[in-house]
Amino acid sequence: MTNNPFSAHGIEHLSASSINLFIEDPARWVMRYLFVAPKTQKPVFWRGTAVDDAIGRMFGMQENQPAPEPIDNCKAMAMEQYFGLAAYWQEQGYDFDPEEVGKESNNLVKYLDSALPFYQDLGTPAAYQKKIDIMVDDCPIPVIGFIDLLYQDGDDKVVRDIKTTGRKPTLRPSVARQLALYAHAENATPFVDYVYVTSRNSDVEVFPVDNWELHFNDVRQA
């Protein structure tokens, strides 16, 4: 497509998060992507990264990983990663509430205690952090993303996205749109797995993304 308004701003691809931000708050999208406002950093981001990476490590699917790691090793390495990320971003000049940093680190083991056995029971996926790169109708640049886990049984595919949250989960429209992109890219059945920790409970709650084609249509229109 020759008409590419994104090129004037150096935008070479879109993502599920950028599309969702445009749908939910166009003004913030303009500030973030056209005026390049600085990104935010929060301890909950490091928590999610540590849990995602621990799951990949358990299956031996991290880059350059020679073999799967035992669950106890995955937990220990996740804690190291969390505090490594905290130190890195503090060195970059970000300020964080020490109580929030401590709270998330204390809960990290609870997230892992729920997540790792859950995914171990599901079995080894066909792919971990699989990149998608698709063109959407009338958009001159691709949409790029990464599928957390892809399972395949013959011609049947399932895509799963891992979310961590500190509250009882519900399926948000933004997450449904994200999974619709993955489902479209792989022609797969999409699920969202919320690993949650509250003051009363910790568990994994699974949400199927029904009628994902409708959510993908919202992405196309945006």
C-alpha positions in Angstrom: 0.0 0.0 0.0 1.5 3.4 -1.0 -0.6 5.5 1.4 1.3 5.0 4.7 0.7 7.8 7.3 2.7 5.8 9.8 5.9 6.4 7.9 6.0 10.1 8.8 6.3 9.1 12.5 8.7 6.2 12.1 6.1 3.6 13.1 7.0 0.4 11.3 4.6 -2.0 13.0 1.6 -2.1 15.4 1.0 -4.4 18.3 -2.0 -5.6 20.3 -1.1 -3.2 23.1 -0.9 -0.2 20.8 -4.2 -1.0 19.1 -5.9 -1.5 22.4 -4.5 1.9 23.6 -5.9 3.6 20.5 -9.4 2.0 21.1 -9.4 2.9 24.8 -7.6 6.3 24.9 -6.8 7.9 21.6 -5.2 10.9 23.3 -2.8 8.7 25.2 -2.0 6.8 22.0 -1.0 10.1 20.3 1.2 11.1 23.2 2.8 7.6 23.4 3.4 6.9 19.7 3.4 10.2 17.9 5.1 12.4 20.6 7.0 9.4 22.0 6.1 9.8 25.7 8.3 7.8 28.0 7.2 4.3 28.9 6.2 3.4 32.4 7.6 0.7 34.6 5.9 -1.1 37.5 6.8 -4.0 39.7 3.7 -5.9 38.3 5.5 -5.9 34.9 8.6 -7.6 36.4 6.3 -10.1 38.1 4.6 -11.0 34.8 7.9 -11.3 33.0 9.4 -13.5 35.7 6.4 -15.9 35.7 6.3 -16.1 31.9 10.0 -16.8 31.7 9.8 -19.4 34.4 7.2 -21.3 32.5 9.4 -21.3 29.3 12.4 -22.4 31.4 10.5 -25.3 32.9 9.9 -26.6 29.4 13.5 -25.9 28.3 12.3 -23.5 25.7 14.2 -20.3 26.6 16.7 -19.1 24.0 19.9 -21.2 24.2 18.6 -23.3 27.0 20.1 -26.8 26.8 17.5 -28.7 28.8 14.3 -28.2 30.9 14.8 -26.9 34.5 13.3 -28.4 37.6 10.5 -26.4 39.1 12.5 -25.4 42.2 15.2 -24.0 40.0 12.6 -22.1 37.9 11.3 -20.5 41.1 14.8 -19.5 42.3 15.7 -18.1 38.9 12.4 -16.2 38.7 13.2 -14.4 42.0 16.7 -13.5 40.8 15.2 -12.1 37.6 12.6 -10.1 39.4 15.2 -8.4 41.6 17.5 -8.0 38.6 14.8 -6.1 36.8 14.1 -3.9 39.9 17.8 -3.0 40.1 18.0 -2.3 36.4 15.1 0.1 36.2 16.1 1.9 39.4 19.5 2.5 37.8 17.6 3.9 34.8 16.2 6.6 37.1 12.7 5.2 37.8 11.4 5.6 41.3 9.3 2.9 42.9 7.5 2.4 46.2 9.6 0.0 48.2 6.5 -1.5 49.7 5.1 -2.3 46.3 8.4 -3.8 45.2 8.4 -6.0 48.4 4.8 -7.0 48.1 5.2 -8.3 44.5 8.4 -10.1 45.4 6.6 -11.8 48.4 3.7 -12.9 46.2 5.9 -14.1 43.3 6.3 -17.5 44.8 2.5 -17.8 45.1 2.1 -17.0 41.5 4.7 -19.6 40.6 3.2 -22.2 42.9 0.0 -22.0 40.9 1.4 -21.4 37.4 4.2 -24.0 37.1 2.2 -27.1 38.1 -0.8 -25.9 36.0 1.3 -25.8 32.8 3.3 -28.9 33.7 0.0 -30.8 33.6 -0.9 -29.3 30.2 2.3 -30.8 28.7 5.0 -29.4 26.6 3.8 -26.8 24.0 4.6 -26.9 20.4 6.0 -23.3 20.6 6.8 -20.7 23.3 6.9 -17.0 22.6 6.1 -17.6 18.9 6.2 -14.4 16.8 3.3 -13.5 14.6 3.7 -11.0 11.8 0.4 -10.4 9.9 -1.1 -7.8 7.6 -4.6 -6.6 8.5 -7.0 -5.3 5.8 -6.2 -1.7 4.6 -3.3 -1.3 7.1 0.0 -0.5 5.4 2.2 -1.9 8.2 2.1 -5.3 9.9 0.8 -6.2 13.3 3.5 -8.0 15.3 3.1 -10.0 18.5 4.3 -13.0 20.5 2.1 -16.0 21.5 3.0 -17.2 24.9 2.1 -20.8 24.3 1.0 -22.7 21.2 -0.3 -26.3 21.5 -1.0 -28.4 18.5 -2.7 -31.8 18.1 -2.8 -32.7 14.4 -4.5 -29.9 12.6 -6.0 -28.5 15.8 -4.2 -25.6 17.4 -4.7 -23.8 20.7 -3.1 -20.5 21.7 -2.8 -19.5 25.3 -1.8 -16.2 26.9 -0.5 -16.0 30.4 -1.7 -13.1 32.6 -0.9 -12.4 36.2 -3.1 -10.3 38.4 -3.6 -9.4 42.0 -7.4 -9.7 41.9 -10.1 -12.1 41.0 -9.9 -12.1 37.2 -12.4 -11.3 34.5 -11.9 -11.4 30.8 -11.2 -7.8 29.6 -12.2 -6.7 26.0 -8.5 -5.6 25.4 -7.3 -9.1 26.2 -10.0 -10.7 24.0 -8.8 -8.5 21.1 -5.2 -9.5 21.7 -6.1 -13.2 21.7 -8.2 -12.7 18.6 -5.1 -11.5 16.8 -3.2 -14.6 17.8 -6.2 -16.9 16.9 -6.4 -15.2 13.5 -2.7 -15.6 12.8 -2.7 -19.3 13.7 -6.3 -20.3 12.9 -6.4 -21.5 16.5 -8.7 -21.7 19.5 -7.7 -19.0 22.0 -7.6 -19.2 25.8 -6.5 -16.7 28.4 -5.0 -18.1 31.6 -5.1 -15.7 34.6 -2.7 -16.6 37.3 -4.0 -14.7 40.3 -3.0 -14.1 43.9 -5.4 -12.4 46.3 -5.3 -12.1 50.1 -7.6 -15.2 50.3 -6.6 -17.4 47.4 -4.2 -18.1 44.5 -5.0 -20.1 41.5 -5.2 -20.2 37.7 -8.5 -19.3 36.0 -9.0 -20.1 32.4 -11.2 -18.0 30.0 -12.0 -19.2 26.5 -12.3 -16.3 24.0 -15.6 -17.1 22.4 -16.5 -15.6 19.0 -13.0 -14.3 18.6 -13.8 -13.2 15.0 -15.9 -10.4 16.4 -13.0 -9.2 18.5 -10.8 -9.4 15.5 -13.2 -7.2 13.6 -12.8 -4.6 16.3 -9.1 -4.7 15.7 -9.6 -4.3 11.9 -11.8 -1.3 12.4 -9.4 0.4 14.8 
